[in-house]
Amino acid sequence: MSQMLAVKTENLGRVYQIKRKRGESGPTTLVALEGVNLEVRQGELFGLLGPNGAGKTTLIKILTTLLTPTSGRAFVDGIDVVENPQEVRRRINMVSGGETCGYGLLTVEENLWMFTQFYGLDFKTARERIQYMLEVVGLADRAKTKVYHLSTGMKQKMNFARGFLNDPQILFLDEPTLGLDVQTSRILRDFVKRWVRERPGKTILLTTHYMVEADELCDRVAIIDQGRILACDTPANLKKRLQGASVFKLQTTPLDTLEHFKQLPGVTQFAGHRRNGHTELNFILEDENALVKVLDAVQAKGGHLLSLEKREPTLEDVFIHLVGRGLSDEESPPERIL
């Protein structure tokens, strides 16, 4: 096992048993991961992208020793997560966006102090790191505030700060900026980049629903769907896969149905959804000539074109090309294309 790898999985699999009531039909198992082979190098800021139910959470839980695999093996910092979970836990930490931690009756500072003691930090180191992280997340003026008085966003900031207190060798960030405002998200992203770059050998494995975040932060990205890794490369190399393809984004007046756009001649991939009173259509076309058929179809459905943009392929386009839908589609109303 190479010591240059922070994470390594070998044919990793996880199957869940589904309990069904007497007489109820349907499958009795759910395959969450199947034959996952992944390598994350030490010092990388590595991204994991996938739609809901793709297997991201299951994979993270296995790597952080919260779940055992059904098949295959997983190593974190060269240590088998099943054979020696306690040693793995000494080297990692994890932050989940939207998750709160600690006790509401304690202050922000008291909660973070409690975690430093769980992590085994001495008094001086604990105080220094708490003060530093409170400054980073903008909670220094709330250090003496009881947690139950904090807003949801402030609780998320405190949880983010907790993840860095033990200076982990490998940090798992699961949607760390979920629900945070734009300015706070930018501050945290800048800190994440700096934390990795200034600490040689430290590694971050990031899951995110924000493609721009993954493109901006990650050295490499793996795209996972239905429990399998579909691609793994740098964002730049992934985008090169679509060189020569024509990528268009259209905004139209609301359309009743979207399914027929997938069947149009020359359409390689399509994802569409409604938002803010209009319909957004994203196409990867074989060539620009196919756009004529698209515009005709919009008109035939009674829609009116509001805007049309041709652009260079993005990480979102690569995702749509591989998975068949965009991450943003998951948050759309029921008429979204799946």
C-alpha positions in Angstrom: 0.0 0.0 0.0 1.6 3.2 -1.2 2.1 5.8 1.5 1.5 8.5 -1.1 -2.2 7.6 -1.2 -4.6 9.2 1.3 -7.5 7.0 0.3 -7.6 3.8 -1.7 -10.5 1.5 -2.3 -10.4 -1.9 -4.0 -13.6 -3.3 -5.6 -15.5 -1.7 -2.7 -19.2 -2.7 -2.5 -22.1 -2.1 -0.2 -25.5 -3.8 -0.3 -28.4 -2.8 2.0 -31.1 -5.2 3.0 -34.6 -3.9 2.5 -37.2 -5.0 5.0 -40.6 -5.5 3.5 -43.9 -6.2 5.1 -45.5 -9.6 4.7 -46.9 -10.0 1.2 -45.2 -6.8 -0.1 -43.4 -7.3 -3.4 -40.3 -5.7 -4.7 -36.5 -6.1 -4.4 -35.1 -7.1 -1.0 -31.7 -5.5 -1.5 -30.3 -2.2 -2.6 -26.8 -1.9 -4.2 -25.3 1.4 -3.0 -21.7 0.7 -4.1 -20.5 -1.7 -6.7 -16.8 -2.4 -7.6 -15.6 1.1 -6.6 -11.9 1.5 -7.2 -10.7 5.0 -6.2 -7.3 6.5 -5.3 -6.9 9.9 -3.7 -3.3 11.2 -3.4 -1.8 12.8 -0.3 -2.0 16.6 -0.6 -5.0 16.5 -3.0 -8.2 18.5 -2.7 -10.3 15.8 -4.3 -14.0 16.2 -5.3 -16.7 13.6 -5.4 -19.8 14.5 -7.5 -23.0 12.5 -7.9 -26.8 12.8 -7.8 -28.7 11.9 -4.7 -28.6 8.2 -4.2 -25.5 7.8 -6.2 -23.5 6.3 -3.3 -21.5 9.3 -2.1 -22.8 9.2 1.5 -22.3 5.4 1.7 -18.7 5.8 0.4 -17.9 8.6 2.9 -19.4 6.6 5.8 -17.2 3.6 4.9 -14.1 5.7 4.7 -14.8 7.4 8.0 -15.5 4.0 9.7 -19.2 4.7 10.3 -20.2 1.8 8.0 -18.6 -1.5 7.0 -18.4 -2.6 3.4 -20.2 -5.7 2.1 -17.3 -6.5 -0.2 -13.8 -5.2 -1.2 -11.4 -3.1 1.0 -10.8 0.5 1.9 -7.7 2.2 3.2 -7.3 5.6 4.7 -3.8 6.9 5.1 -2.6 3.3 4.4 -4.8 1.8 7.2 -7.6 -0.7 6.6 -10.8 0.9 7.8 -12.3 -2.4 8.9 -9.2 -3.9 10.5 -8.1 -0.8 12.4 -10.9 1.8 12.6 -9.6 3.4 15.8 -6.3 4.3 14.1 -8.2 5.7 11.1 -10.3 7.9 13.4 -7.1 9.5 14.9 -6.1 10.8 11.5 -9.4 12.1 10.1 -12.3 14.5 10.7 -15.6 15.1 9.0 -17.9 18.0 8.4 -21.4 17.6 7.0 -23.2 20.7 5.7 -26.6 21.3 7.3 -25.6 19.2 10.3 -25.4 20.8 13.8 -23.1 19.6 16.5 -22.6 20.2 20.2 -25.0 21.2 23.0 -27.4 24.2 22.9 -26.8 25.2 26.5 -23.1 25.6 26.0 -21.5 28.6 24.4 -19.8 28.4 21.0 -16.4 28.5 22.7 -17.4 25.8 25.3 -18.6 23.5 22.6 -15.4 23.8 20.6 -13.4 23.3 23.7 -15.3 20.1 24.4 -14.4 18.8 21.0 -10.7 19.7 21.5 -10.7 17.5 24.6 -12.3 14.6 22.7 -9.5 15.1 20.2 -6.9 15.0 23.0 -5.4 18.5 22.4 -3.4 20.2 25.2 -4.7 23.5 26.7 -2.5 25.9 24.8 -3.0 24.3 21.4 -6.8 24.0 21.9 -7.1 27.7 22.8 -5.0 28.8 19.8 -7.0 26.7 17.3 -10.4 27.7 18.7 -9.5 31.4 18.5 -8.1 31.0 15.0 -11.1 29.1 13.6 -13.6 31.4 15.2 -11.9 34.3 13.3 -11.9 32.2 10.1 -15.6 31.6 10.2 -16.6 35.0 11.5 -17.8 33.8 14.9 -15.2 35.5 17.1 -17.8 38.0 18.4 -20.2 35.1 19.2 -17.7 33.0 21.2 -19.7 33.6 24.5 -23.1 33.1 22.9 -25.0 29.9 23.8 -25.5 27.7 20.7 -29.3 27.7 21.0 -29.3 31.4 20.3 -27.4 30.9 17.0 -29.0 30.9 13.6 -28.8 27.8 11.5 -26.1 29.4 9.4 -24.0 30.2 12.5 -24.4 26.7 13.7 -23.0 25.4 10.4 -20.1 27.8 10.7 -19.3 26.4 14.2 -19.5 22.8 12.8 -17.1 23.8 10.0 -14.7 25.2 12.6 -14.9 22.0 14.6 -13.6 20.0 11.6 -10.3 21.7 11.6 -9.5 21.7 15.3 -7.6 18.5 15.4 -5.6 19.4 12.3 -6.6 16.1 10.6 -4.4 14.3 8.1 -7.5 13.7 6.0 -10.6 15.8 6.2 -13.9 14.8 4.7 -16.2 17.7 3.8 -19.7 16.6 2.8 -21.5 19.6 1.3 -19.8 22.1 3.6 -21.3 25.2 2.2 -24.9 23.9 1.8 -27.4 26.6 2.7 -24.8 29.2 3.5 -24.9 32.7 1.9 -22.6 33.5 -1.0 -20.1 35.6 0.9 -19.7 33.0 3.7 -19.4 30.2 1.1 -16.6 32.2 -0.6 -14.7 32.7 2.6 -14.9 29.1 3.5 -13.8 28.0 0.1 -10.8 30.3 0.2 -9.9 28.9 3.6 -10.2 25.3 2.4 -7.8 26.0 -0.6 -5.3 27.7 1.7 -5.5 25.0 4.4 -4.5 22.3 1.9 -1.9 24.4 0.0 -0.1 25.5 3.2 0.0 22.0 4.8 1.9 19.6 2.5 0.5 16.1 2.8 -2.9 17.1 4.2 -5.8 15.9 2.1 -9.4 16.9 1.7 -12.2 14.8 0.1 -15.1 17.1 -0.8 -18.6 16.3 -1.9 -20.6 19.2 -3.3 -23.7 19.9 -5.3 -22.1 23.1 -6.6 -20.3 22.5 -9.8 -18.5 25.8 -9.7 -17.2 25.0 -6.3 -15.8 21.7 -7.5 -14.3 23.3 -10.5 -12.7 26.0 -8.5 -11.4 23.9 -5.6 -10.5 20.4 -6.7 -7.3 19.0 -8.2 -9.2 16.0 -9.4 -12.9 15.0 -9.5 -14.6 11.7 -9.5 -18.2 11.4 -10.8 -20.3 8.6 -9.3 -23.7 7.4 -10.2 -25.7 4.3 -9.2 -22.8 3.1 -7.0 -20.2 3.2 -9.8 -17.4 5.6 -10.6 -18.0 6.9 -14.1 -15.0 9.1 -14.5 -12.0 10.5 -12.5 -9.7 13.2 -13.7 -8.8 16.9 -13.4 -11.7 19.3 -14.1 -9.8 20.6 -17.2 -9.3 17.1 -18.6 -12.9 16.1 -17.9 -14.1 19.2 -19.9 -11.8 18.2 -22.8 -14.0 15.2 -23.3 -16.6 17.5 -24.8 -14.3 19.4 -27.1 -16.1 19.6 -30.5 -19.5 19.3 -28.9 -22.0 22.2 -29.2 -23.2 23.3 -25.7 -26.3 25.5 -25.5 -28.4 26.9 -22.7 -31.9 28.2 -23.5 -34.4 30.0 -21.4 -38.0 29.9 -22.5 -41.5 30.7 -21.2 -42.9 27.8 -19.1 -43.3 24.6 -21.0 -45.7 21.8 -19.9 -43.5 18.8 -20.9 -39.8 18.4 -21.5 -39.4 14.7 -22.3 -39.6 15.1 -26.1 -36.4 17.2 -26.2 -34.3 14.1 -25.4 -35.6 12.4 -28.6 -34.7 15.2 -31.1 -32.2 14.5 -33.8 -28.7 15.6 -33.0 -29.3 15.8 -29.2 -26.5 14.0 -27.4 -27.7 14.9 -23.8 -30.4 17.1 -22.4 -31.4 18.3 -19.0 -34.2 20.7 -18.2 -36.1 22.2 -15.3 -38.4 25.0 -14.3 -37.1 27.8 -12.2 -38.2 31.4 -11.3 -41.1 31.4 -13.7 -39.3 30.2 -16.8 -38.0 26.9 -18.2 -34.2 26.3 -18.6 -33.0 23.9 -21.2 -29.5 22.6 -21.4 -28.3 20.8 -24.5 -25.2 19.0 -25.7 -25.6 18.7 -29.5 -23.7 16.8 -32.1 -23.3 20.1 -34.0 -24.9 23.5 -34.3 -27.3 22.4 -37.1 -29.3 20.4 -34.4 -30.3 23.7 -32.8 -32.8 24.4 -35.6 -34.8 21.3 -34.5 -34.6 22.4 -30.8 -36.0 25.9 -31.6 -38.8 24.3 -33.7 -39.7 22.0 -30.8 -39.9 25.0 -28.4 -42.2 26.8 -30.8 -44.3 23.7 -31.4 -44.9 23.4 -27.6 -46.2 27.0 -27.5 -43.0 28.3 -25.8 -41.2 31.5 -26.6 -37.4 31.9 -26.5 -36.2 34.3 -23.8 -32.5 33.8 -24.2 -30.0 31.6 -26.0 -26.3 31.1 -25.0 -23.6 29.0 -26.6 -20.7 28.4 -24.3 -17.6 26.3 -23.6 -18.2 23.0 -21.9 -18.4 23.2 -18.1 -18.1 20.5 -15.4 -21.9 20.6 -15.2 -22.0 19.6 -18.9 -19.6 16.7 -18.3 -21.8 15.6 -15.5 -24.9 15.7 -17.7 -23.0 13.9 -20.5 -22.1 11.0 -18.1 -25.1 10.8 -15.8 -27.9 12.0 -18.1 -29.1 14.8 -15.9 -27.7 17.8 -14.0 -27.3 18.0 -10.2 -29.5 21.1 -10.2 -32.4 19.1 -11.7 -32.8 17.2 -8.4 -34.0 20.3 -6.7 -36.6 21.1 -9.4 -40.4 20.3 -9.4 -41.7 16.9 -10.5 -41.6 17.8 -14.2 -37.8 17.7 -14.2 -36.1 15.3 -16.7 -34.5 12.2 -15.1 
